[in-house]
Amino acid sequence: MMKLLSFFFQVACIGLIIIGCNNISNPPEISNISNNNCVQNYNPNTDYFPEKATAKYARGFSVEYKNNYKIVTVKNPWKDAKTSFKYVLVECGTPAPEGFKESEIITLPVNTVASLSTTHLPHLAKLEVVDKLVGVSNLKIVNTPEVVEKIKAGKIAELGNNSVNLERLLELNPDLVTTYGTGNPQTDNYGKLIEAGLKVAINAEYMESTPLGRSEWLKFTALFFNQEEKAEKTFSKISKNYQEIAAKTKSIKERPKVFTGFNFKGTWYVPGCKSYPAKYLADAGAELLCVGDSSGSVPSSFEYVFERAVSADYWLNVSQSWQSLEDAIREDSRYGDFQAVKKGNVYNNNARLNDNGGNDYWEGGISNPDVILADLIKIFHPELLPNHQLFFYQKLN
C-alpha cells in the first residue's frame, strides 16, 4: 500500500514540475485580447473615424469612410488579377452594415495580428503596434528590431514559410492575418485561411511600380488599427525627405548607365522601363538598362544583357551569395568582361543581412525608400550627399 501511495505521489510531483516548466516560458499570446475601447452608446450620426487616410502614390488600394465603418478595396492583388478584394472594417460596439459577406467584415481596432510577410513588420513598428503581433511566417529572417526583441522573448509563433501551419494559426486565433497573393491557388494561403474562418487581408504593396507607392501601404495597415493619424504623419516625413533628396539630381546632366540583376539558370531578368527599379534609378540621377513599358521584369538572355550593358558604368543588385567580384567571375567568367566589373563599380543591396540571410532591404527598405534613394545617389553622385553613409548597399571588391 505504501509503495502504491509513493507511486501516485511521484506522478503528482512530475505533473507539477511539468506545469511549472510550462509556466516559466513565455508562449505566444493566444486568442483575442479583450477590447475595452468599444463604443458603449452607439450614435449613427457620430463620425467614429475623425482621422482619415488618403493614398497619394499607392494605386493598389482605396478606402471609403462611413460613420462607423470603412470600406477598403485592394484593386490589383497580383499580376493580371481579374478580381479585387473588399474589407469592411467596423468599429467595435457598432452594427455591421448589411450586404457584405461575413468573411469581409473585420472588427476594429485589431488587437492581435499574424503576418505572413516580413515587409508588413516595419509597418507595425512605425505604427507602434508590435505588441499586437502574435505570429510570423519565419522567425529567422526577421530584421525589424522591435519584432526581433519580441521573438527573443518567445512571444511570437512561427507559422511556416511556404506552407502555413494552419493548426498553430487557429490556436493563436488572431483578429487578423495579413498575407499576399500571387494568383496561384496551389501556393496562395488566402483561400484556405478564409475557409478556416480566419479574417484575412491581402497586402499587395509589391504590385506598386514606385518606391513611394510601396511605402504608402503603411496607411493600408494603419486602417486596421485606427492609426491613420500616425500613418499620415510618418509617411508625410518619408515622402518629404524622398522628394527633397530626389530634387538634388534634377539638374544632373551626366547620368551614369546602370544595369541590374544577374544570370540565373540561363535567364537574366531585366526590369521594365516603368518598374520600381526604373523609378529609383531615374530619381537617383542614373539611366537604367530597361526593356519596354513593363512595370515588372522581362526574362532575357546573358547575350542580350551583355550586348547592351558591356560598357555600362555601374552594376547593381547582384546575387546575394557573392561576397566579392571574384565570386561573380568564378560563377561565370563572362562577368569579368563588363566595364562595371573592370572598374570596380559593382554594388549590392545586401549590406543588412541578418545571421540567417534575412535581407532588410526587402523588409525595412520597402518602408524607407528615402534611405535607399540616398544610398543610390551616394553611389552615383557622392558629391550631392557628402555626409551620407551607405545603409542598405555595399560595394563588392
C-alpha positions as a Markdown table, in Angstrom:
| # | Residue | x | y | z |
|---|---|---|---|---|
| 1 | Met | 0.0 | 0.0 | 0.0 |
| 2 | Met | 2.8 | 2.4 | 0.9 |
| 3 | Lys | 4.5 | 1.6 | -2.4 |
| 4 | Leu | 1.3 | 2.5 | -4.3 |
| 5 | Leu | 0.9 | 5.8 | -2.4 |
| 6 | Ser | 4.6 | 6.6 | -3.1 |
| 7 | Phe | 4.0 | 5.9 | -6.8 |
| 8 | Phe | 1.0 | 8.3 | -7.0 |
| 9 | Phe | 2.9 | 10.9 | -5.1 |
| 10 | Gln | 5.8 | 10.7 | -7.6 |
| 11 | Val | 3.4 | 11.0 | -10.6 |
| 12 | Ala | 1.7 | 14.1 | -9.0 |
| 13 | Cys | 5.1 | 15.7 | -8.4 |
| 14 | Ile | 6.2 | 15.1 | -12.0 |
| 15 | Gly | 2.9 | 16.7 | -13.2 |
| 16 | Leu | 3.6 | 19.7 | -11.0 |
| 17 | Ile | 7.1 | 20.0 | -12.4 |
| 18 | Ile | 5.8 | 19.9 | -16.0 |
| 19 | Ile | 3.2 | 22.5 | -15.3 |
| 20 | Gly | 5.8 | 24.7 | -13.6 |
| 21 | Cys | 8.1 | 24.4 | -16.5 |
| 22 | Asn | 5.4 | 25.4 | -18.9 |
| 23 | Asn | 4.7 | 28.5 | -16.8 |
| 24 | Ile | 8.4 | 29.5 | -16.9 |
| 25 | Ser | 8.4 | 30.1 | -20.6 |
| 26 | Asn | 6.7 | 33.0 | -22.4 |
| 27 | Pro | 4.4 | 31.4 | -25.0 |
| 28 | Pro | 2.9 | 33.5 | -27.8 |
| 29 | Glu | -0.2 | 35.2 | -26.8 |
| 30 | Ile | -3.2 | 33.1 | -27.7 |
| 31 | Ser | -6.7 | 34.2 | -28.9 |
| 32 | Asn | -8.0 | 37.7 | -29.0 |
| 33 | Ile | -7.3 | 40.3 | -26.3 |
| 34 | Ser | -10.4 | 41.8 | -24.9 |
| 35 | Asn | -11.1 | 45.3 | -26.3 |
| 36 | Asn | -12.0 | 47.8 | -23.6 |
| 37 | Asn | -12.3 | 50.6 | -26.2 |
| 38 | Cys | -15.5 | 49.5 | -27.8 |
| 39 | Val | -18.3 | 52.1 | -28.4 |
| 40 | Gln | -20.7 | 51.9 | -25.4 |
| 41 | Asn | -23.5 | 54.1 | -26.7 |
| 42 | Tyr | -23.7 | 53.9 | -30.4 |
| 43 | Asn | -25.0 | 57.0 | -32.3 |
| 44 | Pro | -25.5 | 56.6 | -36.0 |
| 45 | Asn | -24.8 | 60.3 | -36.6 |
| 46 | Thr | -21.4 | 60.2 | -34.9 |
| 47 | Asp | -18.2 | 60.0 | -37.1 |
| 48 | Tyr | -16.1 | 57.4 | -35.3 |
| 49 | Phe | -13.1 | 58.0 | -37.6 |
| 50 | Pro | -12.3 | 61.7 | -37.3 |
| 51 | Glu | -8.7 | 60.9 | -38.6 |
| 52 | Lys | -8.7 | 59.7 | -42.2 |
| 53 | Ala | -6.1 | 58.4 | -44.6 |
| 54 | Thr | -5.8 | 59.0 | -48.3 |
| 55 | Ala | -3.5 | 57.3 | -50.8 |
| 56 | Lys | -1.5 | 59.8 | -52.9 |
| 57 | Tyr | 1.1 | 57.5 | -54.5 |
| 58 | Ala | -0.3 | 54.0 | -54.0 |
| 59 | Arg | -2.6 | 52.8 | -56.8 |
| 60 | Gly | -3.5 | 49.4 | -55.4 |
| 61 | Phe | -5.9 | 50.2 | -52.5 |
| 62 | Ser | -8.6 | 52.7 | -51.6 |
| 63 | Val | -10.7 | 53.5 | -48.6 |
| 64 | Glu | -14.2 | 54.9 | -48.3 |
| 65 | Tyr | -15.2 | 56.2 | -44.9 |
| 66 | Lys | -18.7 | 55.8 | -43.4 |
| 67 | Asn | -19.6 | 57.0 | -39.9 |
| 68 | Asn | -18.9 | 53.6 | -38.2 |
| 69 | Tyr | -17.1 | 51.6 | -40.8 |
| 70 | Lys | -14.6 | 51.8 | -43.6 |
| 71 | Ile | -14.8 | 50.0 | -47.0 |
| 72 | Val | -11.2 | 49.1 | -48.0 |
| 73 | Thr | -10.6 | 47.8 | -51.6 |
| 74 | Val | -7.5 | 46.1 | -52.8 |
| 75 | Lys | -7.7 | 46.8 | -56.5 |
| 76 | Asn | -4.8 | 44.8 | -58.0 |
| 77 | Pro | -3.8 | 42.0 | -55.7 |
| 78 | Trp | -1.4 | 40.3 | -58.1 |
| 79 | Lys | -0.2 | 40.4 | -61.7 |
| 80 | Asp | -3.1 | 40.1 | -64.3 |
| 81 | Ala | -5.6 | 39.8 | -61.5 |
| 82 | Lys | -9.2 | 39.6 | -62.6 |
| 83 | Thr | -10.6 | 40.2 | -59.1 |
| 84 | Ser | -10.3 | 42.7 | -56.3 |
| 85 | Phe | -10.8 | 42.2 | -52.6 |
| 86 | Lys | -13.0 | 44.2 | -50.3 |
| 87 | Tyr | -12.8 | 44.5 | -46.5 |
| 88 | Val | -15.4 | 46.2 | -44.3 |
| 89 | Leu | -13.8 | 47.5 | -41.1 |
| 90 | Val | -16.4 | 48.0 | -38.4 |
| 91 | Glu | -15.8 | 50.0 | -35.2 |
| 92 | Cys | -16.2 | 47.7 | -32.2 |
| 93 | Gly | -19.5 | 48.2 | -30.4 |
| 94 | Thr | -21.3 | 49.5 | -33.6 |
| 95 | Pro | -23.5 | 47.5 | -36.0 |
| 96 | Ala | -22.1 | 45.9 | -39.1 |
| 97 | Pro | -23.6 | 47.1 | -42.4 |
| 98 | Glu | -25.8 | 44.7 | -44.5 |
| 99 | Gly | -24.9 | 43.5 | -47.9 |
| 100 | Phe | -21.4 | 42.2 | -47.2 |
| 101 | Lys | -20.0 | 38.6 | -46.8 |
| 102 | Glu | -19.1 | 37.6 | -43.3 |
| 103 | Ser | -15.5 | 37.0 | -44.3 |
| 104 | Glu | -15.2 | 40.6 | -45.4 |
| 105 | Ile | -16.2 | 42.1 | -42.0 |
| 106 | Ile | -13.4 | 42.8 | -39.6 |
| 107 | Thr | -13.9 | 44.4 | -36.1 |
| 108 | Leu | -11.8 | 47.5 | -35.3 |
| 109 | Pro | -9.4 | 48.1 | -33.8 |
| 110 | Val | -7.5 | 44.8 | -34.4 |
| 111 | Asn | -6.0 | 43.6 | -31.2 |
| 112 | Thr | -4.0 | 40.6 | -32.4 |
| 113 | Val | -2.4 | 40.1 | -35.8 |
| 114 | Ala | -0.3 | 37.4 | -37.6 |
| 115 | Ser | 1.8 | 38.5 | -40.6 |
| 116 | Leu | 2.9 | 36.1 | -43.3 |
| 117 | Ser | 5.3 | 38.6 | -45.0 |
| 118 | Thr | 8.3 | 40.4 | -43.4 |
| 119 | Thr | 7.5 | 43.5 | -45.5 |
| 120 | His | 4.5 | 44.1 | -43.2 |
| 121 | Leu | 6.5 | 44.1 | -40.0 |
| 122 | Pro | 8.1 | 47.6 | -40.3 |
| 123 | His | 4.5 | 48.9 | -40.6 |
| 124 | Leu | 3.7 | 47.6 | -37.2 |
| 125 | Ala | 6.8 | 49.2 | -35.8 |
| 126 | Lys | 6.1 | 52.6 | -37.3 |
| 127 | Leu | 2.6 | 52.5 | -36.0 |
| 128 | Glu | 3.8 | 51.3 | -32.6 |
| 129 | Val | 1.5 | 48.2 | -32.5 |
| 130 | Val | 4.2 | 45.5 | -32.5 |
| 131 | Asp | 2.6 | 44.4 | -29.2 |
| 132 | Lys | -0.3 | 43.1 | -31.2 |
| 133 | Leu | 1.8 | 40.8 | -33.3 |
| 134 | Val | 1.5 | 37.1 | -32.3 |
| 135 | Gly | 2.9 | 35.2 | -35.3 |
| 136 | Val | 5.1 | 35.5 | -38.4 |
| 137 | Ser | 6.0 | 33.1 | -41.2 |
| 138 | Asn | 9.7 | 32.7 | -40.4 |
| 139 | Leu | 11.3 | 33.8 | -37.2 |
| 140 | Lys | 14.9 | 33.5 | -38.5 |
| 141 | Ile | 14.7 | 36.1 | -41.3 |
| 142 | Val | 13.1 | 39.0 | -39.4 |
| 143 | Asn | 15.2 | 42.2 | -39.2 |
| 144 | Thr | 12.7 | 44.7 | -37.7 |
| 145 | Pro | 14.3 | 45.4 | -34.2 |
| 146 | Glu | 11.1 | 45.7 | -32.3 |
| 147 | Val | 9.9 | 42.4 | -33.7 |
| 148 | Val | 13.3 | 40.7 | -33.1 |
| 149 | Glu | 13.1 | 41.7 | -29.5 |
| 150 | Lys | 9.7 | 40.1 | -29.1 |
| 151 | Ile | 10.9 | 36.9 | -30.9 |
| 152 | Lys | 13.8 | 36.7 | -28.4 |
| 153 | Ala | 11.3 | 36.9 | -25.6 |
| 154 | Gly | 9.5 | 33.9 | -27.0 |
| 155 | Lys | 6.3 | 35.9 | -27.6 |
| 156 | Ile | 5.9 | 35.3 | -31.4 |
| 157 | Ala | 5.0 | 32.0 | -33.0 |
| 158 | Glu | 6.5 | 30.7 | -36.2 |
| 159 | Leu | 3.7 | 29.8 | -38.7 |
| 160 | Gly | 5.6 | 28.4 | -41.7 |
| 161 | Asn | 7.3 | 29.9 | -44.7 |
| 162 | Asn | 5.9 | 28.1 | -47.7 |
| 163 | Ser | 3.2 | 26.0 | -46.1 |
| 164 | Val | 1.3 | 27.7 | -43.3 |
| 165 | Asn | 0.9 | 25.8 | -40.1 |
| 166 | Leu | -2.9 | 26.2 | -40.0 |
| 167 | Glu | -3.4 | 24.3 | -36.8 |
| 168 | Arg | -1.0 | 26.7 | -35.0 |
| 169 | Leu | -2.6 | 29.7 | -36.5 |
| 170 | Leu | -6.0 | 28.6 | -35.4 |
| 171 | Glu | -4.7 | 28.1 | -31.9 |
| 172 | Leu | -3.5 | 31.7 | -31.9 |
| 173 | Asn | -6.8 | 32.8 | -33.4 |
| 174 | Pro | -5.7 | 36.4 | -34.3 |
| 175 | Asp | -8.1 | 39.1 | -35.2 |
| 176 | Leu | -6.3 | 39.5 | -38.5 |
| 177 | Val | -3.9 | 37.6 | -40.7 |
| 178 | Thr | -2.0 | 39.8 | -43.3 |
| 179 | Thr | -0.6 | 38.0 | -46.3 |
| 180 | Tyr | -0.1 | 38.4 | -50.0 |
| 181 | Gly | -1.3 | 36.7 | -53.2 |
| 182 | Thr | 0.2 | 35.6 | -56.5 |
| 183 | Gly | -3.0 | 34.3 | -58.2 |
| 184 | Asn | -1.8 | 30.7 | -57.9 |
| 185 | Pro | -4.4 | 28.7 | -55.8 |
| 186 | Gln | -1.8 | 26.0 | -55.3 |
| 187 | Thr | 0.6 | 28.2 | -53.4 |
| 188 | Asp | -1.5 | 31.1 | -52.1 |
| 189 | Asn | -2.6 | 30.8 | -48.5 |
| 190 | Tyr | -5.5 | 33.2 | -48.7 |
| 191 | Gly | -8.3 | 30.7 | -49.7 |
| 192 | Lys | -7.6 | 28.1 | -47.0 |
| 193 | Leu | -7.2 | 30.7 | -44.3 |
| 194 | Ile | -10.7 | 32.1 | -45.2 |
| 195 | Glu | -12.1 | 28.6 | -45.3 |
| 196 | Ala | -10.8 | 28.0 | -41.8 |
| 197 | Gly | -12.8 | 31.0 | -40.6 |
| 198 | Leu | -9.9 | 33.4 | -40.1 |
| 199 | Lys | -10.0 | 37.1 | -41.0 |
| 200 | Val | -7.5 | 37.7 | -43.8 |
| 201 | Ala | -6.3 | 40.8 | -45.6 |
| 202 | Ile | -4.1 | 40.8 | -48.7 |
| 203 | Asn | -1.4 | 43.4 | -48.8 |
| 204 | Ala | -0.4 | 44.0 | -52.4 |
| 205 | Glu | 2.3 | 46.6 | -52.0 |
| 206 | Tyr | 4.7 | 44.6 | -54.2 |
| 207 | Met | 2.5 | 45.4 | -57.2 |
| 208 | Glu | 3.2 | 49.2 | -56.9 |
| 209 | Ser | 5.6 | 50.5 | -59.5 |
| 210 | Thr | 7.1 | 53.4 | -57.5 |
| 211 | Pro | 9.1 | 53.4 | -54.2 |
| 212 | Leu | 6.7 | 55.9 | -52.5 |
| 213 | Gly | 3.7 | 53.8 | -53.8 |
| 214 | Arg | 5.0 | 50.8 | -51.9 |
| 215 | Ser | 5.9 | 52.7 | -48.8 |
| 216 | Glu | 2.5 | 54.3 | -48.6 |
| 217 | Trp | 0.9 | 50.9 | -47.9 |
| 218 | Leu | 1.8 | 51.8 | -44.3 |
| 219 | Lys | -1.6 | 53.6 | -44.5 |
| 220 | Phe | -3.3 | 50.3 | -45.5 |
| 221 | Thr | -2.0 | 48.6 | -42.4 |
| 222 | Ala | -3.0 | 51.6 | -40.3 |
| 223 | Leu | -6.6 | 51.3 | -41.3 |
| 224 | Phe | -7.0 | 48.0 | -39.3 |
| 225 | Phe | -5.6 | 49.6 | -36.1 |
| 226 | Asn | -7.3 | 53.0 | -36.4 |
| 227 | Gln | -3.9 | 54.5 | -36.6 |
| 228 | Glu | -4.5 | 56.8 | -39.6 |
| 229 | Glu | -3.1 | 59.9 | -38.0 |
| 230 | Lys | 0.2 | 58.3 | -37.1 |
| 231 | Ala | 0.5 | 56.8 | -40.6 |
| 232 | Glu | -0.2 | 60.1 | -42.3 |
| 233 | Lys | 2.4 | 61.9 | -40.2 |
| 234 | Thr | 5.0 | 59.1 | -40.6 |
| 235 | Phe | 4.6 | 58.8 | -44.3 |
| 236 | Ser | 4.5 | 62.5 | -44.8 |
| 237 | Lys | 8.0 | 62.7 | -43.4 |
| 238 | Ile | 9.3 | 59.9 | -45.6 |
| 239 | Ser | 7.7 | 61.4 | -48.7 |
| 240 | Lys | 9.0 | 64.9 | -48.0 |
| 241 | Asn | 12.5 | 63.5 | -47.4 |
| 242 | Tyr | 12.4 | 61.4 | -50.5 |
| 243 | Gln | 11.3 | 64.4 | -52.7 |
| 244 | Glu | 14.0 | 66.6 | -51.2 |
| 245 | Ile | 16.7 | 64.1 | -51.9 |
| 246 | Ala | 15.4 | 63.4 | -55.4 |
| 247 | Ala | 15.4 | 67.1 | -56.2 |
| 248 | Lys | 19.2 | 67.1 | -55.8 |
| 249 | Thr | 19.6 | 65.2 | -59.1 |
| 250 | Lys | 17.1 | 67.2 | -61.2 |
| 251 | Ser | 19.9 | 69.3 | -62.8 |
| 252 | Ile | 22.3 | 66.5 | -63.3 |
| 253 | Lys | 23.3 | 66.3 | -66.9 |
| 254 | Glu | 25.7 | 63.3 | -66.9 |
| 255 | Arg | 23.7 | 60.3 | -65.8 |
| 256 | Pro | 25.7 | 57.1 | -65.5 |
| 257 | Lys | 24.4 | 54.0 | -67.2 |
| 258 | Val | 23.4 | 51.2 | -64.8 |
| 259 | Phe | 22.2 | 47.6 | -65.2 |
| 260 | Thr | 20.8 | 45.3 | -62.5 |
| 261 | Gly | 20.3 | 41.6 | -61.7 |
| 262 | Phe | 22.4 | 38.6 | -62.8 |
| 263 | Asn | 22.2 | 35.5 | -64.9 |
| 264 | Phe | 20.2 | 32.8 | -63.0 |
| 265 | Lys | 20.0 | 29.4 | -64.6 |
| 266 | Gly | 20.2 | 30.8 | -68.1 |
| 267 | Thr | 17.8 | 33.7 | -67.5 |
| 268 | Trp | 18.5 | 37.4 | -66.7 |
| 269 | Tyr | 15.5 | 39.3 | -65.6 |
| 270 | Val | 15.7 | 42.9 | -66.9 |
| 271 | Pro | 13.4 | 45.5 | -65.3 |
| 272 | Gly | 10.7 | 47.2 | -67.4 |
| 273 | Cys | 11.1 | 50.9 | -68.0 |
| 274 | Lys | 8.0 | 51.6 | -65.9 |
| 275 | Ser | 9.1 | 49.4 | -63.0 |
| 276 | Tyr | 10.0 | 50.0 | -59.4 |
| 277 | Pro | 13.8 | 49.9 | -60.0 |
| 278 | Ala | 13.4 | 52.3 | -63.0 |
| 279 | Lys | 11.8 | 54.9 | -60.9 |
| 280 | Tyr | 14.5 | 54.6 | -58.2 |
| 281 | Leu | 17.3 | 55.0 | -60.8 |
| 282 | Ala | 15.7 | 57.9 | -62.5 |
| 283 | Asp | 15.3 | 59.8 | -59.2 |
| 284 | Ala | 18.9 | 58.9 | -58.3 |
| 285 | Gly | 20.1 | 60.6 | -61.5 |
| 286 | Ala | 21.1 | 57.5 | -63.4 |
| 287 | Glu | 20.0 | 55.7 | -66.6 |
| 288 | Leu | 18.8 | 52.2 | -66.2 |
| 289 | Leu | 19.1 | 49.4 | -68.8 |
| 290 | Cys | 15.4 | 48.5 | -69.1 |
| 291 | Val | 13.0 | 46.9 | -71.5 |
| 292 | Gly | 9.7 | 48.2 | -72.9 |
| 293 | Asp | 6.9 | 49.7 | -70.8 |
| 294 | Ser | 6.5 | 46.9 | -68.4 |
| 295 | Ser | 6.2 | 47.6 | -64.7 |
| 296 | Gly | 7.6 | 44.2 | -63.9 |
| 297 | Ser | 10.7 | 42.4 | -65.3 |
| 298 | Val | 11.3 | 40.7 | -68.6 |
| 299 | Pro | 13.2 | 37.4 | -68.9 |
| 300 | Ser | 16.2 | 37.8 | -71.1 |
| 301 | Ser | 19.4 | 36.1 | -72.0 |
| 302 | Phe | 23.0 | 36.8 | -70.9 |
| 303 | Glu | 23.9 | 37.7 | -74.5 |
| 304 | Tyr | 21.0 | 40.3 | -74.7 |
| 305 | Val | 22.2 | 42.0 | -71.5 |
| 306 | Phe | 25.9 | 41.8 | -72.4 |
| 307 | Glu | 25.4 | 43.5 | -75.7 |
| 308 | Arg | 23.6 | 46.4 | -74.1 |
| 309 | Ala | 25.4 | 46.7 | -70.8 |
| 310 | Val | 29.0 | 45.7 | -71.5 |
| 311 | Ser | 30.1 | 49.4 | -71.3 |
| 312 | Ala | 27.7 | 50.5 | -68.5 |
| 313 | Asp | 29.1 | 52.4 | -65.6 |
| 314 | Tyr | 27.5 | 50.5 | -62.7 |
| 315 | Trp | 26.1 | 47.1 | -61.9 |
| 316 | Leu | 23.6 | 46.8 | -59.0 |
| 317 | Asn | 21.6 | 44.2 | -57.1 |
| 318 | Val | 23.7 | 41.1 | -57.9 |
| 319 | Ser | 23.5 | 37.6 | -56.4 |
| 320 | Gln | 23.1 | 37.7 | -52.6 |
| 321 | Ser | 25.7 | 34.9 | -52.4 |
| 322 | Trp | 28.5 | 37.0 | -53.9 |
| 323 | Gln | 30.9 | 38.4 | -51.4 |
| 324 | Ser | 33.4 | 39.7 | -53.9 |
| 325 | Leu | 34.0 | 40.3 | -57.6 |
| 326 | Glu | 36.0 | 37.1 | -57.6 |
| 327 | Asp | 32.8 | 35.2 | -56.6 |
| 328 | Ala | 31.0 | 36.7 | -59.6 |
| 329 | Ile | 33.7 | 35.8 | -62.1 |
| 330 | Arg | 34.1 | 32.3 | -60.6 |
| 331 | Glu | 30.4 | 31.7 | -61.2 |
| 332 | Asp | 30.7 | 32.9 | -64.8 |
| 333 | Ser | 33.9 | 34.2 | -66.3 |
| 334 | Arg | 32.0 | 36.4 | -68.8 |
| 335 | Tyr | 31.0 | 38.7 | -65.9 |
| 336 | Gly | 34.6 | 39.9 | -65.9 |
| 337 | Asp | 34.2 | 41.5 | -69.4 |
| 338 | Phe | 31.7 | 44.1 | -68.1 |
| 339 | Gln | 33.3 | 47.5 | -67.7 |
| 340 | Ala | 31.5 | 47.9 | -64.4 |
| 341 | Val | 33.4 | 44.9 | -63.1 |
| 342 | Lys | 36.7 | 46.1 | -64.5 |
| 343 | Lys | 36.2 | 49.5 | -62.9 |
| 344 | Gly | 35.0 | 48.0 | -59.6 |
| 345 | Asn | 31.7 | 49.7 | -59.8 |
| 346 | Val | 29.5 | 46.8 | -58.5 |
| 347 | Tyr | 27.2 | 47.4 | -55.6 |
| 348 | Asn | 24.8 | 45.0 | -53.9 |
| 349 | Asn | 21.7 | 45.7 | -51.7 |
| 350 | Asn | 22.7 | 43.1 | -49.1 |
| 351 | Ala | 24.6 | 45.3 | -46.5 |
| 352 | Arg | 21.9 | 44.5 | -43.9 |
| 353 | Leu | 21.7 | 40.7 | -43.9 |
| 354 | Asn | 21.0 | 39.0 | -40.5 |
| 355 | Asp | 22.7 | 35.9 | -39.4 |
| 356 | Asn | 20.2 | 33.7 | -41.2 |
| 357 | Gly | 20.2 | 35.5 | -44.5 |
| 358 | Gly | 17.2 | 37.7 | -44.0 |
| 359 | Asn | 17.7 | 40.9 | -46.1 |
| 360 | Asp | 16.5 | 44.1 | -44.5 |
| 361 | Tyr | 16.5 | 45.7 | -48.0 |
| 362 | Trp | 13.3 | 43.8 | -48.7 |
| 363 | Glu | 11.9 | 44.5 | -45.2 |
| 364 | Gly | 12.8 | 47.9 | -43.8 |
| 365 | Gly | 13.9 | 49.1 | -47.2 |
| 366 | Ile | 10.4 | 48.9 | -48.6 |
| 367 | Ser | 9.1 | 51.2 | -45.9 |
| 368 | Asn | 12.1 | 53.6 | -46.1 |
| 369 | Pro | 12.6 | 54.5 | -49.7 |
| 370 | Asp | 14.2 | 57.8 | -48.8 |
| 371 | Val | 17.2 | 55.9 | -47.3 |
| 372 | Ile | 17.5 | 53.6 | -50.4 |
| 373 | Leu | 17.4 | 56.7 | -52.7 |
| 374 | Ala | 20.1 | 58.4 | -50.6 |
| 375 | Asp | 22.3 | 55.2 | -51.0 |
| 376 | Leu | 21.9 | 55.3 | -54.7 |
| 377 | Ile | 22.7 | 59.0 | -55.1 |
| 378 | Lys | 25.7 | 58.4 | -52.8 |
| 379 | Ile | 26.9 | 55.7 | -55.3 |
| 380 | Phe | 26.3 | 57.7 | -58.5 |
| 381 | His | 26.8 | 61.3 | -57.3 |
| 382 | Pro | 28.6 | 61.2 | -54.0 |
| 383 | Glu | 29.2 | 64.9 | -54.1 |
| 384 | Leu | 25.5 | 65.6 | -53.7 |
| 385 | Leu | 25.3 | 63.8 | -50.3 |
| 386 | Pro | 28.8 | 64.1 | -48.8 |
| 387 | Asn | 27.7 | 63.1 | -45.3 |
| 388 | His | 25.6 | 60.1 | -46.1 |
| 389 | Gln | 26.9 | 56.6 | -45.3 |
| 390 | Leu | 25.6 | 53.6 | -47.3 |
| 391 | Phe | 23.0 | 51.8 | -45.3 |
| 392 | Phe | 21.3 | 49.1 | -47.5 |
| 393 | Tyr | 24.0 | 49.0 | -50.2 |
| 394 | Gln | 27.7 | 47.9 | -50.1 |
| 395 | Lys | 30.5 | 47.8 | -52.7 |
| 396 | Leu | 31.7 | 44.5 | -54.0 |
| 397 | Asn | 35.5 | 44.5 | -54.0 |
